[in-house]
Amino acid sequence: MSVFNQANLKLRIILACMAVIAGVLSFFSKPIGLGFLLSEGLAVLIYENNVRYWNRVVDGGSAHRGTGIFHFMINYGLMAGIMILAVYVPWLNIFACALGLSSMKLALVIQELAGI
């Protein structure tokens, strides 16, 4: 289910809270806040890309042996790209970027464990 779907209001609230935390962190340390915020946005885009891709595959019934290889290469390339960017750009923190890439998974776990 898409993050931008009306049924996922609580997931959007959790992600917005994480974005506010990133904004507060950027007051104390710009590289940590910006790295988290940038990679959190990328994590949401990757999640949306996965939702749309697999909905298209299931609806079309076109799954075969090599389904998704190119799709996942693009997703992992985006994740690797932000991490490599964090290594070479001084205004991003690599650890904050790694945590931000995990933020979508963390938001989904929080949503399920809290029962909301």
ABEGO torsion letter per residue (X at the ends): XBAABAAAAAAAAAAAAAAAAAAAAAAABAAAAAAAAAAAAAAAAAAAAAAAAAAAAAAAGABBAABGAAAAAAAAAAAAAAAAAAAABAABBAAAAAAAAAAAAAAAAAAAAAGX
